[in-house]
Amino acid sequence: MRWERVRQQVGSSSGPGKRWGHTCNAVKGGTFLYVFGGYGTDNRQTNQVHVFDAAKQIWTQPMISGTPPPPRDSHSCTTVCDNLVVFGGTDGIKSLNDLYILDTSSHTWKCQSVRGEAPAPREGHTATLVGKRLFVFGGCGKSSDVNDEIYYNDLYVLNTETYVWKRATTIGNPPSARDSHTCSSWKNKIVVIGGEDGHDYYLSDVHILDTDTFVWKELNTSGQLLTPRAGHVTVSLGKNLYVFGGFTDAQNLYDDLYVLDLDTCVWSKVLTIGEGPSARFSSTGACLDPHRSGFLVFVGGCNKNLEALDDMFYLHTGLGYDARLDQNVGSMSLKKQLKLKCQEQSHASSLYDKSLVGISMDHQGRGSFGLKNGQFDQGKMMFQAKVTERFPVGYSIETMINGKVLRGVLFSTKQSSVLATDQSLSRKRPAMSNGDQDHSLKVPRTLSKDQTDATESKDSPSMGMEGGGIGLISNPLDVNINTEAVTPQLDMGNVSTAPPSSSVPETDEASLESRNAVSIDVGATNKTGPGESS
């Protein structure tokens, strides 16, 4: 994944400036980002609204009519269709429990009257939309009889059509009382992560509520577990929750990134590239998908010196891009695909200059497609590729690295039994390098021959894996064929910027039959395009 600092464009306003405790919400499919409230402008709370146009990458401060909410920070703001629903927070003196709605189509504020049993005034809570219901959980307020802080783990539900509050009765194992946590929606559920309780303990637990049955349960997660923290940001994209930053005390702030896969309940600590945000807490983030497919955005926050920050960053997750590419691939020329992929890879080439790719084929020349992550080993990563098409002089291959689709063509000059039609002559065997004995990671698998005496019809196309070069399709790849003796371990070749050679090395048939992998180096800057020669 790659960080990118968002630079101010010509004609843009100064934006929201330095602030923390604010909110940002994507509307209209990620086309616009609304930043509201927070602390930092003139060292006080604000009620200003700033809008970021994700297409033009410019900030504006629109004129808004109606009755605006009082200045505040540590509130919640939730996107409900084209409206933003602001609840609670603090004005610096007292906690709040008022409700305001901003219509982003007409840019009109409204103080919304409500009925029912509303939450007590609070800050540092969360508000999460599931269907037409807004779920408010936790936070911190003031005790009614003393001036002490009180932490909540209660749950309130607001009907966004009738604006009636109701305190929910839940069963199961609820989260403990806390504030500065996060809460995200997933399917018909809400997911609470981390936070700080009333005893100065920092949390990393994950609780999930089924909003149909109102049953809480604590998730038993595995993998590279999230460290305890509060004041972090969680942004959801599909089944993944991206957790950034946070704190455990004034001198221990985080700038790391974790991802929780909600299908598998597995945490991963992400290795990122690019210029990323510094360690901070009380930042805010949103997802710009589908307008900017797979893009997350993070705005502002507070550093360890308790100074408000005014920067803004994109996180390129790589997710969502493939669907967009598939929609356009039929109408996009191969050269345009190549240029597009070169642009996407240019930022990542320094890290992924050497990546291993294995090919797994069935007897029709095609293989199942999917990313198979292996263990990192000195900057290397194992992947599975598939053969997408075969033709008289070779075959095309496809794989995915860092969320990006890579395609290439391998040329062949000799027959090979890799594509034998007798299914009894071949089987899949796990690659020996990067093996994962505890099964915490999926291990790539490569095709291997058990016998070397299989024969193929002489009038069939030559499909051997001995190739003198590669024809570039959608990414500058330099392919080196491993011609060494029997071994399922992938061989790392050297990065080369030279054009492919047309010479064919002499190799005996037994070596051809036993070969089961190719090595692909990613990051070589080869200018030769499809159908071109250097």
Buried (B, 14 or more C-beta within 10 A) or exposed (E): BBBBEBEEEEEBBEBBBBBBBBBBBBBEEBBBBBBBBBBBBEEEBBBBBBBBBBEEBBBBBEEBEBEBBEBBBBBBBBBBEEBBBBBBBBBEEEBBBBBBBBBBEEBBBBEBEBEBEBBBBBBBBBBBBBEEBBBBBBBBBBEEEEEEEBBBBBBBBBBBEEBBBBEBEBEBEBBBBBBBBBBBBBEEBBBBBBBBBBEEEBBBBBBBBBBEEBBBBBBEBEBBBBBBBBBBBBBBBBEBBBBBBBBBEEEEBBEBBBBBBBEEBBBBBBEBBBEBBEBBBBBBBBBBBBBBBBBBBBBBBBBBEEEBBBBBBBBBBBBBBBEEBEEEBEEBEBBEBBBBBBEBBEBBBEBBEBBBBBBBBBBEBBBEBEBBBBBEEEEBBBBBBBBBEBEEBBBBBBBBBBBBBBBBBBBBBBBBBBBBEEEEBBEBBEBEBBBBEEEEBBBBBBBBBEEBEBEBEEEEBBBBBBBBBBBBBBBBBBBBBBBEEEBBBBBBBEBBEEBBEEEBEEBEBEBBBBBBBBBBBBBBEBEBBBEEEE
